[in-house]
């Protein structure tokens, strides 16, 4: 299994294959393309950037193949790969820019900055003796200065509120984790909740670390939240599914014109093979998320709750070009254990593919399960209880839960789009840090007792008005509970972790409430799965 994982991860990350085929046709087509570019360079009427023209040509060729083959420029390759590799190299801080100052939100636990002595609330005023305060620096500018190869050093000068002197730190850069697990906590005494934002090389380790902290022996039920998870490494999804499947069961297989079928199976050593399982999906769940959900559904191992997933069932291989740029070329389709292809149709081209997805949403798919019509030709049967399931365009949930928009208003949307929630809570948390951390001993105290005052709410409304958002009392009243919940969650995120953010955001989440109701009713759970 370990050797298989190494091979598959290599396949998805960098890829290397021997190109074969009709050599004469390849040479003729290659010559035609090269000749065209040569003629453009030699005779075109205006001065042009041939590098840009070449890249545009590659992009258009790949778009003509399928919606997920793509070109990545050399400067973007590392940035694209880091989230899936699960780390980057830098000093390890979460920061934001407030009033033209770089504010440390939190040093990464056990990271270089925490070890050096940086604290939440510190202002970075110089990096390597270069002034970075009050110069209009961007987030990208900060990252460029702070990130660098592991083992290299960076000098950081900070101002610490409440102290007169500036403090200088020499920080040695190191590998910094990029977490794929946003939240892990117990919804009740028996039910563990895991929220994944992607599937990365570190996903299984993050999951196992969280299980250890929770005490796996107490877990009877599991909710896996894959809503708006766009996917990532296929093998990470296989590794996660392994912990819920008994024996050596097929999780997924992939196959293409030049790619022989390859099966990926569980190893029979999963840690939660007897727990009841609910998987949450929506229209933003794609790729590796659909691999996991499809395996759980096909083996009647758990219940899918929510809405139809996106429908991405193509496997890309990364081919590195001579300048360091990369082509991510679709080489195969993946299939769930029943043989379903989850890929949505794309024969009408790139633009139509994404227009069809938008059309799905416009047709009411998020509000009614009846809006989804799939032909019998796409019908399959699950492997244990023979329930009907469908391929050809995403994973259909076993229990549909409509999206809740009762609280949404145009006023709320404007506040969100203009970043008022983030800017207000950053300033609020920074100004009230000592008081809040003094008044509330821990997050549980904060969650139970914290409320915004009327003055705080008025200040938030003013922040919106200063950004050009006209106050609408009627719309504010409709959205008020959601506004206050998001503000409270963002304040918590400034003092604690993303788990605490989701512990507040998830308090009245419809899909989670439906999952808990199902897990509390063994008869309904078994009925949905077709179990006797």
TIBADREN-62946 format. One record per residue (C-alpha): x, y, z; residue in three letters. Coordinates in steps of 0.1 Angstrom, whole numbers, plus 5000, padded with zeros to 4 digits. Layout:
N
XYZALA ...
This chain:
532
500050005000UNK 502850245009UNK 504650184976UNK 501350244958UNK 500750574976UNK 504250694967UNK 503750614930UNK 500250774929UNK 501351094947UNK 504251124923UNK 501851074894UNK 499651354906UNK 502451594916UNK 505051584888UNK 504451294865UNK 506851144840UNK 505850914812UNK 507350794779UNK 505550944750UNK 504650704722UNK 502350704693UNK 502350784656UNK 505650954653UNK 505151084618UNK 501851254627UNK 503351394659UNK 506351534639UNK 504051694613UNK 501751864639UNK 504751974660UNK 506352124629UNK 503052304620UNK 502852464654UNK 506452554655UNK 506252704620UNK 503252914629UNK 504953064659UNK 508153124639UNK 506153304612UNK 504353514638UNK 507753614654UNK 509353694621UNK 506553874602UNK 503753994625UNK 502954364620UNK 503454474657UNK 505954394684UNK 504654114705UNK 505653904735UNK 506353564721UNK 506453404756UNK 502953524763UNK 501653414728UNK 503153074733UNK 501553034768UNK 498153154754UNK 498352894726UNK 499052614752UNK 496152734774UNK 493752724744UNK 494852384732UNK 494252234767UNK 490852404771UNK 489852234738UNK 490551894754UNK 488551904786UNK 487652154814UNK 490352044838UNK 493552004817UNK 495452324824UNK 498752514820UNK 500652654850UNK 503352914845UNK 506752854861UNK 506253124887UNK 502952974898UNK 503852604900UNK 505352614935UNK 502352824949UNK 499952574933UNK 501652264947UNK 502252384983UNK 498652354995UNK 498551994983UNK 502051904996UNK 500752035030UNK 503552285038UNK 505552585027UNK 508752735039UNK 508653055060UNK 508553195095UNK 505053055105UNK 502653335113UNK 499053415106UNK 498853785098UNK 496654055085UNK 497054415074UNK 495254665096UNK 495555045090UNK 498754985069UNK 500354775097UNK 501254405096UNK 499454255126UNK 500453905139UNK 497153725144UNK 498853415157UNK 502153245154UNK 501952885141UNK 502152645170UNK 505652515175UNK 506752715144UNK 509852935141UNK 508053255151UNK 506553115182UNK 509852965192UNK 511553305186UNK 509053475209UNK 506553655186UNK 503053705201UNK 499553765188UNK 499054135184UNK 502654225176UNK 503154475147UNK 505854395122UNK 507554725114UNK 510754615096UNK 511754305077UNK 515554275072UNK 515854635082UNK 513454745055UNK 510554955068UNK 507254785060UNK 504854995082UNK 502855275066UNK 504055205030UNK 500955045016UNK 502454695016UNK 500254415002UNK 499654065015UNK 501753934986UNK 504554184996UNK 504554055031UNK 504653685020UNK 507453754995UNK 509653905023UNK 508853645050UNK 508853325029UNK 512153165018UNK 514152835019UNK 514252635051UNK 517252715072UNK 517653075060UNK 517253365084UNK 515153675084UNK 515353975108UNK 512054095120UNK 511454415141UNK 508254435159UNK 506254695180UNK 504454535209UNK 501354735221UNK 501854855257UNK 505654865254UNK 507755165243UNK 510754985228UNK 510954795195UNK 512054435196UNK 514254255171UNK 514053885163UNK 516253665141UNK 513953395129UNK 515153075111UNK 512752975083UNK 511352625084UNK 508652405069UNK 505252535079UNK 502152315077UNK 499152405056UNK 496352235072UNK 493652045052UNK 491651985084UNK 489852305093UNK 487952175124UNK 487751855145UNK 485651845176UNK 482851645193UNK 479351755184UNK 478051555214UNK 479451275237UNK 479451015209UNK 479751215176UNK 482951345161UNK 482951615135UNK 485751665109UNK 485751955084UNK 488251915055UNK 489052205031UNK 490951985007UNK 492751645004UNK 496451695008UNK 499551475015UNK 499051555052UNK 495351485054UNK 495551135070UNK 498051245096UNK 495951545105UNK 492951315109UNK 494851065130UNK 496251345153UNK 492751475158UNK 491451125165UNK 494151075192UNK 493151405208UNK 489451305209UNK 490050955222UNK 488850735194UNK 487350475219UNK 484550725227UNK 483450785191UNK 480350605180UNK 479350835152UNK 481351045127UNK 480351345106UNK 482751415077UNK 482151765063UNK 483251795027UNK 481052085017UNK 482852324993UNK 485952094994UNK 487352104958UNK 489351784962UNK 493151744959UNK 495151414960UNK 493251104951UNK 495350894975UNK 494551115004UNK 490851044999UNK 491650664996UNK 493650685029UNK 490750855047UNK 488150615033UNK 490450325045UNK 489550415081UNK 485850355075UNK 485950035053UNK 486449685066UNK 488749445048UNK 490349505014UNK 487449684997UNK 487749874964UNK 487750254971UNK 488250384935UNK 489850284903UNK 491150494874UNK 491450414837UNK 492250594805UNK 493150544769UNK 496850514777UNK 496450444814UNK 495650084823UNK 493150024850UNK 494550064885UNK 492549974916UNK 492950134950UNK 491749944980UNK 491349975018UNK 493949775038UNK 491649635065UNK 493249835093UNK 490850115096UNK 490150275130UNK 486450355126UNK 485050065107UNK 482050025131UNK 481150385136UNK 478050525120UNK 478950775093UNK 477351085077UNK 479151265049UNK 478051625041UNK 478351735005UNK 477252034984UNK 477652174949UNK 481252274958UNK 482351924968UNK 484451784939UNK 487151544928UNK 488751364958UNK 485751464979UNK 483551274955UNK 485950974956UNK 485450954994UNK 481751014993UNK 481250764964UNK 483150484982UNK 481150545014UNK 477850544994UNK 478650244971UNK 479550025001UNK 476450135020UNK 478850235047UNK 477350575055UNK 474750825045UNK 475351125022UNK 473551435035UNK 473251765017UNK 473151844980UNK 474551704947UNK 478351734944UNK 480051914915UNK 480951624892UNK 484651614886UNK 485851264878UNK 489051324857UNK 492651254868UNK 495351504859UNK 499051424856UNK 501651704859UNK 504251724831UNK 507051974838UNK 508352174808UNK 511852294802UNK 511252634817UNK 509752494849UNK 506152554838UNK 503752264840UNK 500952104820UNK 498351924840UNK 496951684815UNK 493851464820UNK 495151104816UNK 492250904831UNK 488850894846UNK 488250764881UNK 485350534889UNK 483650454922UNK 483450094934UNK 480150034915UNK 481750154883UNK 480150494883UNK 481950784865UNK 481051104885UNK 482351334857UNK 479751574843UNK 479551584805UNK 481951824787UNK 481651734751UNK 480252084742UNK 483352254754UNK 484952454783UNK 482552744784UNK 479352524781UNK 480652294808UNK 480752574834UNK 477552724820UNK 475852394826UNK 476952404862UNK 475552754867UNK 472352634849UNK 472052354875UNK 472052614903UNK 469652854884UNK 467152564879UNK 466752534917UNK 469052234924UNK 470052384958UNK 466452414968UNK 464752104956UNK 465951744950UNK 463251704923UNK 465051954901UNK 467751694893UNK 466651454866UNK 469051174857UNK 468350904831UNK 468050534840UNK 471050464818UNK 473150624846UNK 471650414873UNK 473750174893UNK 473149974925UNK 475049984957UNK 477149684965UNK 475549564998UNK 471849654999UNK 471549724961UNK 470050074965UNK 469850284933UNK 472650544929UNK 473550754898UNK 476650844879UNK 477351094852UNK 477351424872UNK 478251424908UNK 477251234939UNK 473551254947UNK 472851274985UNK 470851005002UNK 469151275022UNK 468651615005UNK 468851935026UNK 468052255008UNK 470352555012UNK 469052805038UNK 468853155024UNK 466153285047UNK 468653515064UNK 470353645033UNK 469854005021UNK 471554234996UNK 472754435026UNK 474554125041UNK 476054045006UNK 477454405003UNK 479054375038UNK 480654045029UNK 481854144994UNK 483554465007UNK 485354275035UNK 483654465064UNK 483354145085UNK 487054075084UNK 488254435088UNK 485854515116UNK 486654195136UNK 490354225131UNK 490354575146UNK 487854475173UNK 489854175184UNK 493054375183UNK 491654655204UNK 489954425230UNK 492454145232UNK 493554195268UNK 489954245281UNK 488453945263UNK 491253705272UNK 490953835308UNK 487153815310UNK 486953465294UNK 489353195307UNK 488952975276UNK 486952935244UNK 484052755261UNK 483553055284UNK 483753295254UNK 481253085234UNK 478753085263UNK 479153435275UNK 480353675248UNK 477853915232UNK 478354235212UNK 477054545228UNK 474754785210UNK 477655025207UNK 479654745189UNK 476754685165UNK 476455055158UNK 480255065151UNK 479954775127UNK 477054955108UNK 479155275107UNK 482055075092UNK 479754955064UNK 478555315058UNK 482155445057UNK 482755185029UNK 479755315010UNK 477155065021UNK 473855235029UNK 472255095061UNK 468954915056UNK 467254845089UNK 464754605074UNK 467454395057UNK 469754425088UNK 466954275110UNK 466553985086UNK 470253915086UNK 471054025122UNK 471453675138UNK 473753555110UNK 475753885111UNK 476353855148UNK 477253485145UNK 479853545118UNK 481253845137UNK 481553635169UNK 483153345150UNK 485753575134UNK 486653735167UNK 487153375182UNK 489353295152UNK 491653585161UNK 492153435196UNK 491953065190UNK 491952825160UNK 489652755130UNK 488052475150UNK 486652735174UNK 485452945144UNK 483452645131UNK 482152555166UNK 480352895165UNK 479352895128UNK 477952535130UNK 475652605159UNK 472452625139UNK 473752455107UNK 470852275089UNK 472851995075UNK 474651925107UNK 471351925126UNK 469951675101UNK 472951455104UNK 472651455142UNK 468951375140UNK 469651085117UNK 472450945139UNK 470150965169UNK 467550745152UNK 469150395145UNK 466050275126UNK 466050565102UNK 469750535097UNK 469350165087UNK 466350235066UNK 468150495045UNK 470950255039UNK 468549965031UNK 469849765060UNK 467549525079UNK 
